[in-house]
Amino acid sequence: MAQSTFEAWQEGQIAGLFLIAADKDARQAQAEVMAKRLAAFVAGAKFNIHIAIYDFRLDSLTAAPVLAALRAQDQAGLTIRIAYHRERPAAHLTQQDFAHMGGDPAPPGTEAFLAALDGTGIERKAIDGHGHLMHNKYVIRDAMTPQAAVWMGSANFTEGAWSLQENNVLVLNSPDLAQFYETDFWELWTTASITTTGRNDTGTVEIGGADVSVFFSPGEGREIDLDIAQRIGAARKRLLIASMDISSGGVLGAINDCIGRAGLTVDGIFDGTQMRGVLDDWERSGSPQSRAKSQLFAAIAPHLHSKKSTPFAPQAPHDYMHNKLAVVDDAVITGSFNFSNNATKNAENVLLIASKAIADRYAAYVSTLTEKYPQMGL
């Protein structure tokens, strides 16, 4: 029997969606469920919608509800803006190129897909990464109003993201949090570039009893990498990782320091195919830093699970283990930010949520991933 692996949950003003690659016969249905969820979020807006998205390419069945919701809101007079990554020809990019940039492999097609909105008042703008990526995946609904909410996470708006990959999405009802995202969006929009974005945008808000801290790169990129490494290094009860790649020297060192610590459970998963691309990149570099990171990864890899995904090609299945999250004791780190030094140079967003209830949900999700993919190491 075909199985959809989709979990929806809610803790107060924070709702979550956990995705695992579905069985072949359930993939289309799972993608359509996610399309309808996104469409419903868009349809709930009363004033404005701002979208910052790396990869936005949907087929006819999944595109229909999303495009219909956007067109209906445009006809209702809402202000809608979509910022997306300015593409480079896929023929010029390899899996190692994406590994070096700290981002998920994605073929071109977003601009062509968004042409379906021609003839509407919906504004669209390509954002220049200047050799890096506008890698965000967020939607702000009704910013500057008491009803403001944010959709964010690791999932792009594609069939593969919603049916072939492992991803997590959060919907947070919080005007205070939405204001941080709105600031980031306008920095992207007004310059059409990532280079000046994310500076001094860090803050902490309270959402339904949970303290939620938000960070944006590239402006806070180094601080994000350092903070993730420090929080991992301070783990005392549990450290659970689910990250497409783990290539930050600081994060690798922090995980290695945790292994064998008394009373601490260390577990998790990475994408094996993507990490091979990273290792190849390090080998070609041959620098002392690359050799040191290779040694650290070799030390921690046997303690983590891996998914064998399909190597990148524009027409190949994009079935990566695509999460970028960590559970550290009773807190969750999640967003679009791969645990990579190169990700510090991309436009990314990250949340740190201090909530045992939410951390427990994420811990159960990581456990489900490691059960599905039992292979340890590469």
QUIVENQUI-V343044 format. One record per backbone hydrogen bond with DSSP energy under -1.0 kcal/mol. CO is the residue of the C=O (numbers start at 0). NH is the residue of the N-H. E is the energy in kcal/mol with one decimal. If there is no record, write none. Layout:
<<CO & NH & E> <CO & NH & E>>
This chain:
<<2 & 22 & -2.0> <4 & 19 & -2.0> <6 & 17 & -2.8> <8 & 15 & -2.6> <10 & 13 & -1.8> <12 & 172 & -2.5> <13 & 10 & -3.4> <14 & 170 & -2.7> <15 & 8 & -2.2> <16 & 168 & -2.3> <17 & 6 & -2.4> <22 & 25 & -1.8> <25 & 29 & -2.4> <26 & 30 & -2.6> <27 & 31 & -2.3> <28 & 32 & -2.0> <29 & 33 & -2.0> <30 & 34 & -2.3> <31 & 35 & -2.3> <32 & 36 & -1.9> <33 & 37 & -2.6> <34 & 38 & -2.6> <35 & 39 & -2.3> <36 & 40 & -2.0> <37 & 41 & -2.4> <38 & 42 & -2.8> <39 & 43 & -1.2> <41 & 44 & -1.6> <46 & 78 & -1.8> <47 & 141 & -2.8> <48 & 80 & -2.2> <49 & 139 & -3.1> <50 & 82 & -3.4> <51 & 137 & -2.6> <54 & 156 & -2.1> <58 & 62 & -3.3> <59 & 63 & -1.9> <62 & 66 & -3.1> <63 & 67 & -2.3> <64 & 68 & -2.1> <65 & 69 & -2.2> <66 & 70 & -2.8> <67 & 71 & -2.5> <68 & 72 & -2.1> <69 & 73 & -2.2> <70 & 74 & -2.6> <71 & 75 & -1.5> <72 & 77 & -2.3> <73 & 76 & -1.4> <78 & 48 & -2.5> <79 & 122 & -2.3> <80 & 50 & -2.5> <81 & 124 & -2.3> <82 & 52 & -2.6> <83 & 126 & -3.4> <88 & 91 & -1.8> <89 & 92 & -2.0> <93 & 97 & -1.9> <94 & 98 & -2.1> <95 & 99 & -2.4> <96 & 100 & -1.8> <97 & 102 & -2.1> <108 & 112 & -2.5> <109 & 113 & -2.7> <112 & 115 & -2.0> <113 & 116 & -2.2> <114 & 117 & -2.0> <116 & 119 & -1.7> <122 & 81 & -2.2> <124 & 83 & -2.2> <126 & 85 & -2.7> <127 & 193 & -1.8> <128 & 131 & -1.3> <132 & 134 & -1.3> <132 & 346 & -2.9> <135 & 53 & -1.5> <137 & 51 & -2.6> <138 & 150 & -2.6> <139 & 49 & -2.3> <140 & 148 & -1.9> <141 & 144 & -1.1> <144 & 147 & -1.6> <148 & 140 & -2.9> <149 & 171 & -2.7> <150 & 138 & -2.4> <151 & 169 & -3.2> <155 & 157 & -1.1> <156 & 56 & -1.8> <157 & 161 & -1.4> <158 & 162 & -1.1> <159 & 163 & -2.3> <159 & 164 & -1.7> <162 & 21 & -2.6> <166 & 18 & -2.9> <167 & 153 & -2.4> <168 & 16 & -2.5> <169 & 151 & -2.6> <170 & 14 & -2.7> <171 & 149 & -2.2> <171 & 173 & -1.1> <173 & 177 & -2.4> <174 & 178 & -1.4> <175 & 179 & -1.0> <176 & 180 & -1.7> <177 & 181 & -2.7> <178 & 182 & -2.1> <179 & 183 & -2.0> <180 & 184 & -2.7> <181 & 185 & -2.4> <182 & 186 & -1.7> <183 & 187 & -1.9> <184 & 188 & -2.9> <185 & 189 & -2.5> <187 & 191 & -1.9> <191 & 127 & -2.4> <193 & 196 & -1.7> <196 & 218 & -1.7> <202 & 213 & -2.6> <204 & 211 & -3.3> <206 & 209 & -1.7> <209 & 206 & -3.0> <210 & 353 & -2.7> <211 & 204 & -2.7> <212 & 351 & -2.6> <213 & 202 & -1.4> <214 & 349 & -2.3> <215 & 219 & -1.8> <216 & 347 & -1.2> <217 & 220 & -1.8> <219 & 223 & -2.6> <220 & 224 & -2.3> <221 & 225 & -2.5> <222 & 226 & -2.8> <223 & 227 & -2.8> <224 & 228 & -2.1> <225 & 229 & -2.6> <226 & 230 & -2.6> <227 & 231 & -2.5> <228 & 232 & -2.6> <229 & 233 & -1.1> <231 & 234 & -1.8> <236 & 264 & -2.1> <237 & 328 & -2.7> <238 & 266 & -2.2> <239 & 326 & -2.8> <240 & 268 & -2.2> <241 & 324 & -2.6> <243 & 270 & -1.8> <247 & 251 & -2.9> <248 & 252 & -2.4> <249 & 253 & -2.1> <250 & 254 & -2.6> <251 & 255 & -2.4> <252 & 256 & -2.1> <253 & 257 & -1.2> <254 & 258 & -1.3> <257 & 260 & -2.3> <260 & 263 & -1.9> <264 & 238 & -3.2> <266 & 240 & -2.0> <267 & 304 & -3.1> <268 & 242 & -1.9> <269 & 306 & -1.8> <270 & 274 & -2.3> <271 & 275 & -1.8> <272 & 276 & -1.4> <273 & 277 & -1.7> <274 & 278 & -2.8> <275 & 279 & -2.4> <276 & 280 & -1.9> <277 & 281 & -2.5> <278 & 282 & -2.5> <279 & 283 & -2.3> <280 & 284 & -1.8> <281 & 285 & -2.5> <286 & 290 & -2.5> <287 & 291 & -2.3> <288 & 292 & -2.2> <289 & 293 & -2.4> <290 & 294 & -2.0> <291 & 295 & -2.1> <292 & 296 & -2.9> <293 & 297 & -2.3> <294 & 298 & -1.4> <295 & 299 & -1.8> <296 & 300 & -2.9> <299 & 302 & -2.0> <300 & 303 & -2.0> <303 & 376 & -3.4> <304 & 269 & -1.8> <306 & 271 & -2.0> <306 & 308 & -1.1> <312 & 315 & -1.5> <316 & 318 & -1.1> <319 & 165 & -1.2> <319 & 321 & -1.2> <322 & 243 & -1.9> <324 & 241 & -2.6> <325 & 332 & -2.8> <326 & 239 & -2.3> <327 & 330 & -1.3> <329 & 354 & -1.0> <330 & 327 & -2.2> <331 & 352 & -2.9> <332 & 325 & -2.2> <333 & 350 & -3.1> <337 & 339 & -2.7> <338 & 246 & -2.5> <338 & 247 & -1.9> <340 & 343 & -1.2> <341 & 344 & -1.7> <342 & 345 & -1.2> <346 & 134 & -1.4> <347 & 216 & -1.7> <348 & 335 & -2.2> <349 & 214 & -2.2> <350 & 333 & -2.2> <351 & 212 & -2.8> <352 & 331 & -2.3> <352 & 354 & -1.1> <354 & 358 & -2.7> <355 & 359 & -2.8> <356 & 360 & -1.5> <357 & 361 & -2.4> <358 & 362 & -2.6> <359 & 363 & -2.1> <360 & 364 & -1.9> <361 & 365 & -2.6> <362 & 366 & -2.1> <363 & 367 & -1.9> <364 & 368 & -1.9> <365 & 369 & -2.5> <366 & 370 & -1.8> <367 & 371 & -1.9> <368 & 372 & -2.1> <374 & 305 & -1.8>>
